[in-house]
Amino acid sequence: GGDASDRYVGCGRLGRCDEPAGWVSPTELHEVRCCSDSFIGGWSQRRDSCPWTESNAPEMGGCHEDKTFDEAETICADANARLCTAAEMQADCIRSTGCGHDSDLIWAGDIPDGGEPAAPPAAPPPALQAPFRFQKYNGPAVSFPLSAAGAATLSTTDAES
């Protein structure tokens, strides 16, 4: 949707909002819930596929209403968390975490396709695949003398052939 600077707002609890979810100007005022991919004591994790989420944790400094996108992002960053994603909202991961925000539109961290900043960092390149496999040699150990002159001869012959 919309302008590259637009940001997404989603319902605090599926089906509870009068206003539609969607892309809005980042200067609109909406409510704040934060999400964390790692455990924060006192935060709720609805199920394994959901992040930990909160509306009024001590780390957030209580409830937040009528905030711009930038303010919301800062509130969550200051709590060592992030804005929740639209997908997390649609999975009902952020419901019932306080402040009466279940029927409010909540800022999501999503950005429009093609907007800045870029998508999550690319996966690291796959491990280098050797073009051949080493065969383990199970035969007897072999040793033979090789003079420096012989080695020089061998390498020269290899290079020319």
Beta strands, then each sheet from edge to edge (+ up, - down):
strand 1: 7-11
strand 2: 22-24
strand 3: 34-36
strand 4: 44-45
strand 5: 52-54
strand 6: 82-83
strand 7: 105-107
sheet 1: 2+ 1- 7+
sheet 2: 4+ 5- 3+ 6-
end
